Amino acid sequence: MSTDETPYICECDFCEQGLLRFRSCPECEAICAVCDECELIWEDVAEVSDDPSVKAASAYPRCPVCGAKEKGWPALDFEEIQDAELEDYISEDSV
């Protein structure tokens, strides 16, 4: 999964190298936090934002919501994050 310039939630507490970005499952459109380095997935954006050490729910490309193994999860831009009412979870460092 490539690194991009989209807003992120926090640094990955697991690999300590990546950033957790807002991505959506191409199958069910669930919005999750996905590390752009180790590719772990957190289903609950609010929970991982509050506690980056919380256990991941899945690993790319398996969606923790629907179980699909679709590749190519799109990253959400700022407007899409706002539309999903998740802007409070954007790291101040990524704005």
Summary of the structure (lengths in Angstrom):
residues: 95
radius of gyration: 11.7
end to end distance: 21.4
largest distance: 31.8
contacts: 285
relative contact order: 0.25
helix: 19%
strand: 22%
